[in-house]
Amino acid sequence: MKLQPSLTCVIALHLGASIAVTAPPQEPVEIGHAPQFFIDDHIVDNRWSFKMKTEEVVRAFHVPKKHAGNPLIVGGCGYASVVRDADTGTFKLWYQTHVRGTEDDDKSAYGIAYAESKDGLAWTRPELGLYEWKGTKANNIVWRGSADFRASGQQILELPESARRGFRYVMAYHTSGGKRGENGIHVVGSQDGIHWDKTSDTQVLDISSDTVNSVIFDPVRGEYAMFCRAKDRYLAGQEGILNTGESRRISRVAGKDLWTKWEVSPQSVLIPDELDLERGFNRFYGMPARYHAGITFGFVWSFKLNSDIWTELAWSRDGVTFERLPARPHLIDLGPADSWDDGMVFGSPDWIEIGDEWWLYYAGWDGPHGIPERDGSIGLAKLRKEGFVSLHGPKGGGVVCTRQIRWPGGDLIVNADAHTGEMKVRVSDEKRKPIAGFDYDDMPGFNGDSVAHEVKWNGKSLGELKGKIIRLELQLRDADLFTFRAANRPASSRK
């Protein structure tokens, strides 16, 4: 999808809090064949209800449902990063594990461990015999860092083939306590995800950031962006640095080459605000991210110093300026008291698409951050495909009118839930004049629930308007609209 350059503005919101909002795209918008999300009003020109004094078309947040069989991997688990092998269908999961230091020796040991599953639910931790851990090699540890000392905060990276250096898997991780020039954030490659090539290990950034340091490839900017919790100018104990006592904000740093050290300084892009403070969660523990359909999705780990952590959602259209929903809903919340995930939950944006669902794995802890008597396990939460946020039409009905779009060809595919109501679509021109044959009366109402409903107007396909500048006017009566897209295939023939 071709994205237009964007500027940034700020709007005031509730008790002086502010959120940054990217400027609207250049019209007509070239949407390509990527799904168009309604997580914000990027593609929306207007939305209104038919009962304007009492109802409105509003954004609705949808919480992933935790799997009834959680936890799936019990004990000894930290952050989770998951992929599914395209050839075999095998689920592969890497998680941080560690051994706490004692009163006599306060140094903790950290390593990256591996598990796999045929169905994403029943997991095995294979005995690999690669590293000494807790006095034995009978374990599933696959990486201890370039100096075999510490590896933590891992993420398996989604990269273009040209950046892989021939490796099937590339992992970013954090290490510390080694020799000068070895600390900081590294990348390393592997062919099987188990045996990692130590000769490929490269220091990307020489800073301390003991969390998941998420790296994405931004195809619009043509660079690799890392989201970290930078301590380079706030970490107490470094020579010549004033002690602030805190560094829990989200920073961004970028480079053109993933396998070369970046000689740049991170810049803050997300800092807790008044809305966070109202809830007592006025720190961030980290923000793993994923680039998808032109959007950088961030899973923000909101932190109540020094106890609970839960996962919230952030997103960015330009990879720099992030937005969050004003109500700050919890994407993955803490479990009930005395449950396995009642203290901290670290959600991963490495969702796996299974049928009509996105499977989100997360690390849950049975105690808060500030106590040592806690343990971590891995759980699963399931979300409708593309289902973070919808535009909800009220019972009395309402309309979502898009900006001017240059239709790229193909059928109109809509992700919508109208099983208790109805959805209809009109196609109009730049001035909102209905296009003959594509009005509401030409379309049978949709009363179902589908992540990929193909819209037709008396058998006519929107593919007939390839290259035309149009608007979509989606009428919603007690219905939710999640995304729409142009099918990436020739429009089907007229029935």
Secondary structure, 3 states (H helix, E strand, C coil): CCCCCCCEEEEEECCCEEEEEECCCCCCECCCCCCEECCCCCCEEEEEECCCCCCCCEEEECCCEECCCCCCECCCCCCEEEEECCCCCCEEEEEEEEECCCCCCCCCEEEEEEEEECCCCCEECCCCCCCCECCECCCCEEECCCCCCECEEEEECCCCHHHCCCCCEEEEEEECCCCCCCCEEEEEEECCCCCEEEEEEEEEECCCCCCCCEEEEECCCCEEEEEECCCCCCCCCCCCCCCCCCCCCEEEEEECCCCCCCCCCCEEEECCCHHHHHCCCCEEEECCEEEECCEEEEEEEEECCCCCEEEEEEEECCCCCEECCCCCCCCECCCCCCCCCCCEEEECCCCEEECCEEEEEEEEECCCCCCCCCCEEEEEEEEECCCCEEEEECCCCEEEEECCEECCCCCEEEEEECCCCEEEEEEECCCCCECCCCCHHHCCCECCEEEEEEECECCECHHHHCCCEEEEEEEEECEEEEEEEECCCCCCCCC
